[in-house]
Amino acid sequence: MKAKRVPVVIVGAGRLGGALALALQAKRWPVRVYSRDDAGRERTRTLGLKPATLTDLKKARVCVLCVPDAAVPTVSQALSKELPRTVALVHTAGALPLSALTTQRGRAVGSFHPLCAVSSARDSLVGHTAAISTRSPALRALLQRMAEDVGFAVFDVPETHRAAYHAGAVLSAGGLVALADAAVGALGAAGIEPEAALKALLPLMRSALRGVEARGLSGGLTGPIVRGDAGVVAAHLAALPEDIAPLYAQLSRRALRLASDRLRPDVHTALQDVLAKK
């Protein structure tokens, strides 16, 4: 049986808080947004959302903290003094454990981390995943219902492995941006201006992700590694700037592991030898 849509207060009127509140409101959740300053309340109204009062906070079943990671302990401690213990506190920080929620005993706590790079409060969250952690079965059912209504898939994150989970999330988002910067730098070594390079590379990156989505990691791999072309790889390493060549080599070694069952042993060895030089 699904959990009911209960009163929710989003604490924080930034990009994630706004996007989550809009998504819940669209699914008829009784949601309010709480901000301590006039600018936050004005952003809330501009988005077509309702600012929360202290009364709304006390009537809520769950408060979702969409605040900077460093603010989670102090904000949760301040709220804990004002709210009944029936109000659960949930943070949205991927790297923080549940213990970051400073609160009294008896209150349900959890985390609800969207794996989505939210750059605007009006970004759609549909099709992404939320990582959930809580020791409360009732709160988990509620967070699961929230996720499903927003359009998230869900998985649970073990508290003891939260750092590894978050590192993977960072690699897939911020790491991807850093990789794009390295690719732009490589094209720069060929005399191509950064703006033109990025314009050309973004569709290529999107096509690679479509291949992964359709055929998985190994099946979506393209390029000289999967073709077994050690000569091309060696030429790339020789041509790249010294700050990019080691990254290319490291990623190519990872690609070689992905492609290992598709390569002849002698070709695999030749590629290994070329990559071992960097």
N, C-alpha and C positions, 0 to 999 in steps of 0.2 A: 504493500500500500504506500502510495506516494505521500510525502510530507505536505502539509498545507502551506499555502502562501500566507506567511505571517508578516507583521510589521518589521521592516528592515530600515536601519539608519546607516547610511554611508558617511563615514567621518572623513572629510577631505573633499574639496571641490576641484581637484586637479583633473588631469587627463583620464587616468584610470577610474577615479571615483565618478566622474561624469559619465564615462562610457558604460560603466557597470550599472549605474543608476538608471540611465536611459534604457538600457536593455531590459532591466527588471520592470521598469514602468510600462514598457511596451507589452509585457506579458501580464499586466494587471497586478503586479506586486504592490502592496502599500509601502512605498519607499519614500524616504526623505533624505536630504543631504545636510549634514551638520558642519558648519564652519564657524570659527570663533571671530572672524574678521568680516568687515563690510564688503571687501573685495570678493571674498569667497561666496558670500551670500548673493552678491550681484551676478557672479558667474553662474551660480545655481539657477537664478531666475531667467537669465539670458538663454540657458539651455532648455527652458520649459520645465524645470524641476522645482520641487517644493522644498524650501529651507526648513530644517528641523529646529524645533524648540527643545528646551530641556524636558518639557512634558512628553514630546515625541520620543526623546531618548529613553525616558523611563518606561514608556509603553512598548518599546521595541522588544522583539524576541532575540534579535541579534544586531550587534554593531560591527560593521566591517570597516577596519581601519585602512584607508587608502592614503597613507601618509608616508613620508620618507622613512627608510629603515631605521635611521638613527633616532627618530622621534617615537617609534613604537613603544618602548618601555615607559617614557614619561607620559605619553598620551593615554596609554592603557591604565597607568596608575591613577591619573587624574579622573578618568571616566569611572574607574572602579569605585572611587569614593562617592560618586554621585548616583550610581545606578543600582537598582535592586540586583540581587544575585541571580535572578531569573533571566537576566539579559546576558547572552553569550557574547564574548569578545573574540573577533576573528581578524587576523592580520593578513595582508596580501604580499608579504615580503618573502621571496623565494629562498633567500639565504638564511633567514632567521628561524630558530627553533621555537616551539610553543612556549618555552620558558622566557622568551623575550616579552611575553604579555604579563606584565606585573599586575597581579590581581589577588584578591583574597581567596582563601579556600572555598570550594563549593560552587564556583562559577565555571561553566563550561567554556573552554577556549579551543580555538582551532586556527588553521591557516587555509587560505583559499588563494592560490597563486596562479593567475592566468598566464599561460605561455603564449603571450601576444605582445608584440612591440606596439604599444598604444602611443601614437603621436598626436592624437586629437581626441577630445571627448566625444566626437561624433563618429569615430571609427567603429566599424562593425566588429563584434566579437565572435560572430557565428563561424563555426568550423575549426576553432582553436581548441585547446585542451586546458583544463584547470587541474592543478595538483592540489590534493586535499590532505590535510592531516588533522586528526582530532582523536581524543580518547573517548568522546561521548557518542554513543550510537545515535541518540536523538539529533544531535547537532550534525553528525555526518549525513543523516537522511535529509536534513534541511539544506545543507550545502549541496548535496547531490541534486536535489530538486531545483535549487537556484541555477546550478550549472546546466542542467538539462534545458531549462526554460530559456537561458541565455543563448544556448546553442553550442555549449562546450561538451567535448568528451571529457572523461574524468579518469584519473588514476591516483592511487594513494602513494604518499611519499613517506618511507620509514624515517623517523626522526634521526636515527643513527647515521643515515646516509644522505642527509639533506645537502651537505656541501657538494658531494659528487653530483647529485641531481641538478643543483643550481649551476654548477660549472658547465654541465652539458647544455643547459638552457642558454647560458651566456655565449658559449661557443657558436650556437646555432643562430644567434641574433647579432650581438656586438661583434663576435668573431667573424661572422659573415661580412659585416661592414669593413672590418679591418682587412679581411682577405680581398675585398673589392678594391680597397686602397692600394694593396700590394700589386694587384693586377693592373690598376691604372699606372702605377709606377713602372711596371714592366713595359707597358706600351709607351710610356714616356721615354724609356731608353731607346725606343725605335723612332723617336721624334714626333710622337702623336700628342697633341695637347690634351690636358686632363679632361676638359669638358667633352671633347669629341670621344675620348677613350671611354669615359663612363657611359656616354650615350650608346656606344657600340656594345659595351660589355653587359649592361643590365639585361637586355633581351637574351643574351647568351646564358647568363646566370639563371634567368627564369626558365629557359628551355631545359637546362640541366636539372632543375628542381622538378619540372614536369616529368622528365625521364625517371627520376628517383621515385616519384609518386606512382608512376605507372608500372615500373619494373623492379623496384627495390634498389638497395644501395649498389650491389654488385652489378645488376642488370642495367642500372642507369649510368654506370661508369663509361666515360668516353676518353679519347685522347691517346697519346703515344704509349702510355703504360699498358693499357689493355690491348693495344695493337702489338706490343712487344718490340717497339722501335727504340732500342737503346741508343742508337746514333742521334736521333732527334732529342732525346732526353739530355745527352751529353752536350749537344749544341745549345740547348736552352740554358743549362747550368753555366756554360762559358759566356753566354751573352747577357745574363742577368746582372743587375747591380749587386754589390756584395751584401747589402742588407736584405735583399729579396731571395737570392739563390739558396740560402739555408732553409728558408720557409718552403720554397718549391721542392727542395730535396726531402724535407720532412713529410710534406703532404704526398709526395710521390711514393715514399716508402709505405705510407698508409694505403695508398691506392694499389700498390703492388700486393699487399696482403689481401685486398678485396678481389684482385684479379688472378690470384695465384692458381686457382683450379682451372683457369682458361688458357694458361700459358704452358708451352713446352718447358721441361726442366732446363735446357740449355739457354733458352730465352730469358727465363726467370733469373738464372745466374748472371747473365750478361747485364741485366737491369740492376741487380743487386750490386754488382761491381761498380757500375757507373755512379750509383747513388751513395756508395760507401766513401767516395772521394770528397763528399761535402758534409 
